[in-house]
Amino acid sequence: MEISVTRAKLLADLSNYPLCDFFLRVGVQAMSGEEVTNDLAAEPDASLLQHFDKPKQMGGLEDLFSRTMGIFDLSKEALGVKAGFNFNVYDMDGFESVRAVFRVAIALSEVGFRQFRFLGGTGLADLGATKNEQQWFIEVKTLVLQTKPQEIEFGGKTQALIVDKFQPASRNIAEYVETVSKVIAGNHIQKARKQLLNTVKELGAAKKMAAIALNLFAAPFFLDCENLKEVVGRLRGRRSGWEIDYLSEIDALAFLTDHLHVF
């Protein structure tokens, strides 16, 4: 199928969702033929375009835009400006990051956080909010799983299961927890702490939260609450082989999978 025909079909599907269409149409129109081809060939949780003909996924994305506009009290035009992301350029990593910020804000609004605002400054945290009159600064980091189906033998039978890039060959859950903990400690928490401390320095005292959001379509496959507690125990330096408190000066750590977990 020629790219022009493929793009026309994608845009027709996109037009069924007014907010998605508003935010994404220009970017899709501007994608090169190579970008379209590569996106459609990617694994589903690393693709934008593959979901346009899937009502469940697109309905969820439409709801994400709508609810974000509601809790920030912004029009769609204002949200496009305030969110700090150029929706008119195809950037899957950036889009995953900005919708992670939206998802975290929505999840926190469901547990009593209010008065959300985008902080927007270079080197600052993503969000400000309040809960029970306490000011919070929130920095959101995205953990992209890159899931894919893989055939695995169990008890002499072969099953197709969804696995991700952090899964050890042993499929041992403790090894998985250890790997994820190391990734978060090395690539996420230290950057988040720096941004949170910079925000306090620039904007004044507040409690500080780092939030780790799983990429949207992979979230249901991640660790459960009990295993997330084990991740937090390692990051706090409370497990064997973990002597550094990576969460020092951070008041709360949140994980957003298909549920919000705050520690």
C-alpha positions as CSV (number, residue, x, y, z in Angstrom):
1,M,0.0,0.0,0.0
2,E,1.4,3.4,-0.9
3,I,2.2,5.8,1.9
4,S,-0.3,8.4,0.7
5,V,-3.1,5.8,0.9
6,T,-1.9,4.6,4.3
7,R,-1.7,8.1,5.6
8,A,-5.2,8.9,4.3
9,K,-6.6,5.9,6.1
10,L,-4.8,6.8,9.4
11,L,-6.1,10.3,9.2
12,A,-9.6,9.1,8.6
13,D,-9.4,6.8,11.6
14,L,-7.9,9.7,13.7
15,S,-10.8,12.0,12.7
16,N,-13.2,9.8,14.8
17,Y,-11.6,11.2,18.0
18,P,-11.9,15.0,18.0
19,L,-9.2,15.7,20.7
20,C,-6.8,13.2,19.4
21,D,-7.4,14.7,15.9
22,F,-6.7,18.2,17.3
23,F,-3.4,17.2,19.0
24,L,-2.0,14.7,16.5
25,R,-3.2,15.4,13.0
26,V,-0.5,17.9,12.0
27,G,2.2,15.7,13.3
28,V,0.9,12.7,11.4
29,Q,0.6,14.8,8.2
30,A,4.2,15.9,8.7
31,M,5.6,12.4,9.2
32,S,8.0,11.2,6.5
33,G,7.2,8.0,4.6
34,E,10.0,6.3,6.4
35,E,8.6,7.4,9.8
36,V,5.2,6.0,8.9
37,T,6.6,2.7,7.8
38,N,8.9,2.3,10.9
39,D,6.1,3.3,13.3
40,L,3.7,0.7,11.8
41,A,6.4,-1.9,12.0
42,A,7.3,-1.2,15.7
43,E,6.1,-3.2,18.7
44,P,2.7,-2.0,19.7
45,D,3.7,-0.2,22.9
46,A,6.3,1.8,20.9
47,S,3.9,2.8,18.1
48,L,1.5,5.7,17.7
49,L,-0.1,4.9,14.4
50,Q,-1.0,1.2,15.0
51,H,-3.7,2.2,17.5
52,F,-5.7,4.6,15.3
53,D,-8.1,1.9,14.2
54,K,-8.5,0.5,17.8
55,P,-11.5,2.1,19.6
56,K,-10.4,1.0,23.0
57,Q,-7.0,2.5,22.8
58,M,-8.1,5.6,21.0
59,G,-11.1,6.1,23.3
60,G,-8.7,5.9,26.2
61,L,-6.4,8.5,24.6
62,E,-9.3,10.8,23.9
63,D,-10.3,10.5,27.6
64,L,-6.8,11.2,28.7
65,F,-6.8,14.5,26.8
66,S,-10.3,15.4,28.1
67,R,-9.5,14.6,31.7
68,T,-6.2,16.5,31.6
69,M,-7.9,19.6,30.3
70,G,-10.4,19.3,33.1
71,I,-8.0,19.0,36.0
72,F,-5.7,21.7,34.7
73,D,-8.7,23.9,33.8
74,L,-7.3,24.5,30.3
75,S,-8.7,24.6,26.8
76,K,-7.2,22.2,24.3
77,E,-5.3,25.1,22.7
78,A,-3.9,26.1,26.1
79,L,-3.0,22.6,27.0
80,G,-1.1,22.3,23.7
81,V,1.0,25.3,24.7
82,K,1.4,24.6,28.5
83,A,2.3,21.0,28.3
84,G,5.8,21.8,26.9
85,F,5.6,19.3,24.0
86,N,5.4,20.0,20.3
87,F,2.5,17.9,19.2
88,N,3.1,19.0,15.6
89,V,6.3,16.9,15.3
90,Y,6.4,13.1,15.4
91,D,8.4,12.3,18.5
92,M,7.3,9.0,20.1
93,D,9.6,9.2,23.0
94,G,8.4,12.8,23.8
95,F,4.8,11.8,23.3
96,E,5.2,8.9,25.7
97,S,6.7,11.3,28.2
98,V,4.0,14.0,28.0
99,R,1.2,11.6,28.2
100,A,2.9,10.0,31.2
101,V,2.8,13.4,32.9
102,F,-1.0,13.6,32.0
103,R,-1.6,10.1,33.4
104,V,0.2,10.8,36.6
105,A,-1.7,14.1,37.1
106,I,-5.0,12.3,36.6
107,A,-4.1,9.5,38.9
108,L,-3.0,11.9,41.6
109,S,-6.2,13.9,41.2
110,E,-8.1,10.7,42.1
111,V,-6.3,10.5,45.5
112,G,-6.9,14.1,46.6
113,F,-4.3,16.2,44.8
114,R,-5.7,19.5,43.4
115,Q,-4.5,22.8,41.8
116,F,-2.3,21.2,39.2
117,R,0.0,23.3,37.1
118,F,2.8,22.7,34.6
119,L,6.0,24.2,36.0
120,G,7.6,24.4,32.6
121,G,11.1,25.8,33.5
122,T,14.3,24.3,32.3
123,G,15.7,21.9,34.9
124,L,12.5,22.1,37.0
125,A,10.0,19.4,38.0
126,D,7.1,18.7,35.6
127,L,4.2,19.5,37.9
128,G,3.1,21.5,40.9
129,A,0.0,20.5,42.9
130,T,-1.5,20.7,46.4
131,K,-3.0,18.1,48.8
132,N,-4.5,19.1,52.1
133,E,-3.0,22.6,51.6
134,Q,0.5,21.1,51.3
135,Q,2.4,22.1,48.2
136,W,4.0,19.3,46.1
137,F,6.5,19.3,43.2
138,I,6.3,16.2,41.0
139,E,8.8,15.0,38.5
140,V,7.6,12.2,36.2
141,K,10.0,9.7,34.5
142,T,8.9,7.1,32.0
143,L,10.0,3.5,32.1
144,V,9.5,2.0,28.6
145,L,9.1,-1.8,28.7
146,Q,9.2,-2.6,25.0
147,T,7.0,-5.6,25.3
148,K,6.7,-8.4,22.8
149,P,5.2,-11.9,22.6
150,Q,7.6,-14.8,23.2
151,E,7.1,-18.5,23.2
152,I,8.2,-20.0,26.5
153,E,8.2,-23.7,27.6
154,F,6.5,-24.5,30.9
155,G,6.2,-28.1,32.0
156,G,6.8,-29.5,28.5
157,K,4.2,-27.1,27.0
158,T,4.9,-24.1,24.9
159,Q,3.0,-20.9,25.7
160,A,3.1,-17.4,24.1
161,L,3.6,-14.8,26.8
162,I,4.1,-11.1,26.8
163,V,7.6,-10.3,28.0
164,D,9.7,-7.1,28.1
165,K,13.3,-6.0,27.8
166,F,13.9,-6.3,31.6
167,Q,12.7,-9.9,31.9
168,P,15.7,-12.2,32.8
169,A,16.0,-15.4,30.9
170,S,15.2,-17.3,34.1
171,R,11.8,-15.5,34.4
172,N,12.7,-15.3,38.1
173,I,10.7,-12.5,39.7
174,A,13.4,-11.6,42.2
175,E,15.9,-11.1,39.4
176,Y,13.4,-9.0,37.5
177,V,12.9,-6.8,40.6
178,E,16.7,-6.4,40.9
179,T,17.1,-5.4,37.3
180,V,14.2,-2.9,37.4
181,S,15.6,-1.4,40.6
182,K,19.0,-0.9,39.1
183,V,17.5,0.8,36.0
184,I,15.4,3.2,38.1
185,A,18.3,4.0,40.5
186,G,20.7,4.7,37.6
187,N,18.5,6.4,35.0
188,H,15.5,7.9,36.7
189,I,15.8,8.7,40.4
190,Q,19.0,10.7,40.4
191,K,17.8,12.9,37.6
192,A,14.4,13.4,39.3
193,R,16.0,14.3,42.6
194,K,18.2,17.0,40.9
195,Q,15.1,18.5,39.2
196,L,13.1,18.4,42.4
197,L,15.8,20.1,44.4
198,N,16.3,22.7,41.7
199,T,12.6,23.4,41.8
200,V,12.6,24.0,45.5
201,K,15.5,26.3,45.1
202,E,13.8,28.3,42.4
203,L,10.2,28.2,43.6
204,G,10.3,27.7,47.3
205,A,9.6,25.0,49.8
206,A,7.3,22.0,49.0
207,K,7.2,18.3,49.3
208,K,8.9,16.4,46.5
209,M,7.6,13.4,44.6
210,A,9.3,11.3,41.9
211,A,6.8,9.4,39.8
212,I,7.7,6.4,37.5
213,A,5.2,5.8,34.8
214,L,5.1,2.7,32.7
215,N,4.5,3.3,29.0
216,L,0.8,3.4,28.4
217,F,0.1,0.2,26.6
218,A,2.6,-2.0,28.6
219,A,1.5,-1.0,32.1
220,P,-0.7,-4.0,32.8
221,F,2.3,-6.4,32.4
222,F,4.5,-4.8,35.1
223,L,5.2,-5.7,38.8
224,D,2.4,-5.8,41.3
225,C,2.3,-3.8,44.6
226,E,4.2,-6.3,46.7
227,N,7.1,-6.5,44.2
228,L,7.1,-2.7,43.9
229,K,7.6,-2.6,47.7
230,E,10.7,-4.6,47.1
231,V,11.9,-2.1,44.5
232,V,11.4,0.7,47.0
233,G,13.2,-1.3,49.7
234,R,16.2,-1.5,47.4
235,L,16.1,2.2,46.5
236,R,15.9,3.1,50.2
237,G,19.1,1.0,50.8
238,R,17.2,-1.5,53.0
239,R,18.0,-4.7,51.1
240,S,21.1,-6.8,50.9
241,G,23.6,-5.3,48.4
242,W,21.9,-1.9,48.4
243,E,23.6,0.5,50.8
244,I,22.7,3.9,49.2
245,D,19.4,5.6,49.9
246,Y,18.6,6.7,46.4
247,L,15.4,8.3,47.6
248,S,17.1,10.7,50.1
249,E,15.4,14.1,50.1
250,I,12.5,12.7,48.1
251,D,9.3,12.6,50.2
252,A,7.3,10.1,48.0
253,L,7.9,7.7,45.2
254,A,4.9,6.8,43.0
255,F,4.6,4.1,40.4
256,L,1.9,4.3,37.7
257,T,1.2,1.0,36.1
258,D,-2.4,0.2,35.5
259,H,-2.9,1.5,39.1
260,L,-1.2,4.2,41.1
261,H,1.1,3.1,43.9
262,V,2.5,5.7,46.2
263,F,5.2,4.9,48.7
